[in-house]
């Protein structure tokens, strides 16, 4: 059996107070400048139709609010009134210009603000210069802040870091209520999710606090939400909107609406590197031998990262996964620093090899159950199931390292990430070899082409796909297989070939290339459109030209 030991305090908990020393100040300054300079250069460009979707909703309602309309809620994304007033301020600052508004809304108060918050986190944790650079670098590499709304998780971490006054009463309880209430007035979904993550940390992650203190702190989160809702209901009531209608629009409609949910996370074939890491990142921090060595700030970040999983569980596309990984870089670096500071040996079980192998397998099974609960259950309750599985590991970590089982879970996590890398790479290779368009065209025109040419393989394919030569067994009767900007210089030689009959037929896919225009009158004078074949699978229209007479 595993040796039973009590959960120890963190060996190297972050110190309290502002950083000292030129090296640390220089690292903080350099990091802040990097964030500002990098993101100040990210001026977005608005392509045609960019304001037709979600972005257009944000821009239009921001403008309406700036012109005096009373906002309520974006029914789909749970933006609340506070966010509309703030966006209206940005709209006015931009003078109504959509590109200027998008730069402020999507860049300055999105990734730039979040990056500066990460620098402030490093300052509050008194990280050394190398650690500060690692934290900011890890955030750049692993996290992705989509826009203003997703700077909120980083700001939440900064506000509730359990260091200094934030670790003591009454400040800790007051900060929870304020953070929950202010966030609720800006973004309902994030307020609920981040509030749940904070409450989980207070109840199951904080160390060395009496149960009464933990419960009181956890209760301050819903208290802040209730007060914020009551204030908003009172204001809207004076404006003529009944509390029941506010409740329906603000809480009930988003809670019961599953339209747009698209369950089925691509666990084994994610399309980019963040989706590859995301599922495993939700639970690795809770593996007992890791969880026992994490400091209080890192534990808070771990629960907040877990709480955002619902965003990607509900909509497992790359954009929503990117929105859910806003704290991944912070979690990864803080956890690595905690583990590097902790010098205690792991408590390996002193038992027979079969028992140790069984513990290893149990850990791998726990990880598999966590992944199945979170990403194979097509219901919003998946986040609840995933959290319960994770809390099982937290409970186990209170009594032992469970090193063999932890190793099994970590091995399973590594295997999942590796499988995602291999499978997504294989999928891209297969996609790169996809010639389905050409094959579909070939299947559609093979019969009409044979009827028009009598089986003569000398057919000029214009302009593409050129793999039709192979699929249809054709021979190019000209030295020109493709067209380029300088093709006009070759029109004389090609025109002569058209005149002397050495080009019996032309297979035109779509429209003529622009550089081919000088030859079109010559073709129409000497060739006849023998057949026009629509290809339903690809939407192409293929014309078969043969020599007139």
KAFEN-V698377 format. One record per helix or strand of 3 or more residues. SS is the DSSP state (H for helix, E for strand). FROM is the first residue (numbers start at 1). LEN is the number of residues. If there is no record, write none. Layout:
ss=(SS & SS)
from=(FROM & FROM)
len=(LEN & LEN)
//
This chain:
ss=(H & H & H & H & H & H & H & H & H & H & H & H & H & H & H & H & H & H & H & H & H & H & E & H & H & E & H & E & E)
from=(22 & 50 & 54 & 81 & 98 & 129 & 148 & 164 & 171 & 188 & 211 & 243 & 273 & 288 & 296 & 309 & 318 & 328 & 353 & 382 & 403 & 436 & 458 & 468 & 487 & 505 & 514 & 527 & 540)
len=(19 & 3 & 13 & 13 & 27 & 14 & 13 & 4 & 16 & 18 & 28 & 14 & 12 & 4 & 12 & 6 & 7 & 14 & 23 & 16 & 30 & 18 & 5 & 5 & 13 & 5 & 13 & 9 & 8)
//
